[in-house]
């Protein structure tokens, strides 16, 4: 973990990191930041089989605010579509007509739109994700080079 702290101190100006116990969070900072900028979270833990090695596991993706927004959008559209569909099907089963049955395909269209917007944001953040990945690779391989 000390090597990662040293690398964070010498990191490029557009990467800022935080270390809490064995958890590291890396963010993009400065003029390069946009709504879709990624965040990298990873843990460094001792390997149970070989005490001389460490296990690095992590996740790179949008910041928590973006995750929350998309989950709110998906959940909101899904719940509204579910209740409107229940109401429309109930009316149809009672022999009455209901135009609300078309709400379900419209909700699917909104969910597809949200999904495609997310994919577009992923493409916008691709270069920054590569930058964060490269930083972690340097941190991991920095230790291997020093040992050899």
Backbone torsions as a table, in degrees:
resi	resn	phi	psi	omega
1	UNK	NA	-29.3	179.6
2	UNK	-62.9	-35.7	178.8
3	UNK	-62.9	-38.8	179.6
4	UNK	-66.5	-40.0	177.7
5	UNK	-61.8	-40.6	178.1
6	UNK	-64.4	-43.3	179.3
7	UNK	-66.2	-35.1	177.5
8	UNK	-64.0	-38.3	178.6
9	UNK	-65.8	-32.9	-178.0
10	UNK	-102.5	16.0	-176.6
11	UNK	-72.0	161.4	175.7
12	UNK	-59.3	158.2	-175.5
13	UNK	-66.4	-18.3	-178.2
14	UNK	-94.8	8.5	174.9
15	UNK	-121.2	127.4	177.0
16	UNK	-123.8	137.5	-177.3
17	UNK	-131.6	157.2	177.2
18	UNK	-130.5	138.5	177.1
19	UNK	-119.5	126.7	175.6
20	UNK	-130.6	111.7	-174.9
21	UNK	53.1	-113.7	-179.5
22	UNK	-106.5	16.9	-177.8
23	UNK	-111.4	132.6	-179.2
24	UNK	-121.8	134.6	175.9
25	UNK	-120.9	126.4	179.0
26	UNK	-116.4	133.8	178.8
27	UNK	-126.5	154.7	170.6
28	UNK	-86.5	136.7	-179.4
29	UNK	-129.0	175.4	175.0
30	UNK	83.0	-153.1	-175.9
31	UNK	-70.9	-17.3	-177.9
32	UNK	-78.7	-10.0	-175.1
33	UNK	-72.5	133.5	170.8
34	UNK	-139.5	176.7	-174.6
35	UNK	-56.2	-35.0	-175.4
36	UNK	-92.3	6.8	-179.6
37	UNK	-57.3	135.1	-176.1
38	UNK	-81.8	168.6	174.2
39	UNK	-132.7	138.2	179.4
40	UNK	-113.5	124.7	175.9
41	UNK	-119.2	130.2	174.8
42	UNK	-148.3	159.5	178.4
43	UNK	-116.5	146.8	173.7
44	UNK	-120.0	115.5	-177.1
45	UNK	-128.4	152.1	176.6
46	UNK	-66.6	142.3	177.0
47	UNK	-74.4	129.5	-177.7
48	UNK	-68.6	-31.2	-177.6
49	UNK	-82.6	-33.2	-178.2
50	UNK	-134.8	107.6	-174.9
51	UNK	-67.8	-14.7	178.5
52	UNK	-83.2	-5.5	-178.4
53	UNK	-116.6	163.0	176.2
54	UNK	-124.2	155.4	176.4
55	UNK	-110.1	127.3	178.5
56	UNK	-111.4	123.5	177.0
57	UNK	-137.4	141.1	-175.8
58	UNK	-161.5	-176.5	-178.3
59	UNK	-141.9	132.5	174.6
60	UNK	-117.6	133.5	-178.1
61	UNK	-177.1	-169.1	-180.0
62	UNK	-65.9	162.5	177.5
63	UNK	-66.2	159.4	-177.4
64	UNK	-55.7	-33.4	179.9
65	UNK	-65.1	-37.2	179.2
66	UNK	-70.4	-42.9	176.3
67	UNK	-56.9	-47.4	-177.7
68	UNK	-62.3	-42.4	-179.9
69	UNK	-61.4	-46.1	-179.1
70	UNK	-67.4	-37.0	176.9
71	UNK	-65.9	-37.9	176.8
72	UNK	-64.1	-43.4	179.2
73	UNK	-62.5	-50.5	-179.1
74	UNK	-61.8	-45.7	-178.9
75	UNK	-65.7	-43.6	-179.2
76	UNK	-62.7	-48.5	179.2
77	UNK	-63.7	-42.2	-179.2
78	UNK	-63.3	-44.8	-178.7
79	UNK	-67.7	-43.8	178.4
80	UNK	-61.6	-45.3	-179.7
81	UNK	-63.4	-38.9	-179.9
82	UNK	-62.3	-48.8	-178.0
83	UNK	-69.0	-39.6	177.4
84	UNK	-65.3	-39.8	177.8
85	UNK	-64.7	-42.1	176.3
86	UNK	-57.9	-45.5	-179.3
87	UNK	-63.0	-44.9	-178.6
88	UNK	-65.5	-43.6	179.7
89	UNK	-66.0	-37.8	177.5
90	UNK	-60.6	-44.0	178.6
91	UNK	-64.2	-41.2	179.3
92	UNK	-64.4	-39.4	179.1
93	UNK	-67.9	-25.5	177.1
94	UNK	-84.8	1.5	177.7
95	UNK	86.4	10.4	178.9
96	UNK	-100.9	153.9	178.5
97	UNK	-85.4	151.2	179.9
98	UNK	-150.6	120.5	175.7
99	UNK	-79.6	-8.4	-179.9
100	UNK	-67.7	-14.3	179.5
101	UNK	-62.1	-23.1	178.9
102	UNK	-78.0	-6.2	178.7
103	UNK	-68.2	-31.6	-178.1
104	UNK	-65.1	-49.8	176.7
105	UNK	-63.8	-32.1	177.6
106	UNK	-66.6	-40.0	177.2
107	UNK	-63.6	-40.7	176.5
108	UNK	-61.8	-38.0	177.6
109	UNK	-64.4	-41.4	176.8
110	UNK	-63.7	-40.5	178.4
111	UNK	-65.9	-40.3	177.0
112	UNK	-62.7	-40.2	177.6
113	UNK	-62.1	-44.5	178.0
114	UNK	-61.9	-40.5	178.6
115	UNK	-62.6	-45.6	-179.2
116	UNK	-67.1	-34.7	175.5
117	UNK	-64.0	-40.8	177.2
118	UNK	-62.6	-41.5	177.7
119	UNK	-65.4	-36.8	176.6
120	UNK	-63.2	-44.2	177.3
121	UNK	-62.4	-36.6	177.4
122	UNK	-62.5	-40.2	177.6
123	UNK	-65.5	-38.4	179.0
124	UNK	-64.7	-31.0	-176.1
125	UNK	-93.7	2.5	-173.6
126	UNK	-58.4	-45.9	-179.3
127	UNK	-64.2	-38.7	179.4
128	UNK	-70.1	-34.2	176.3
129	UNK	-64.8	-40.3	176.8
130	UNK	-62.7	-38.8	178.1
131	UNK	-61.6	-44.8	179.1
132	UNK	-67.1	-41.4	177.6
133	UNK	-59.8	-44.2	-179.7
134	UNK	-63.5	-37.8	178.1
135	UNK	-61.8	-43.8	179.8
136	UNK	-67.8	-40.2	177.1
137	UNK	-58.7	-43.7	177.7
138	UNK	-62.5	-38.5	179.5
139	UNK	-66.2	-41.1	-178.1
140	UNK	-72.8	-46.5	-176.9
141	UNK	-77.9	-18.7	175.2
142	UNK	-58.8	-41.5	179.9
143	UNK	-68.7	-37.3	-179.8
144	UNK	-67.8	-39.9	179.8
145	UNK	-65.6	-37.2	-179.2
146	UNK	-70.1	-30.0	-178.5
147	UNK	-75.4	-30.4	-175.1
148	UNK	-83.0	NA	NA
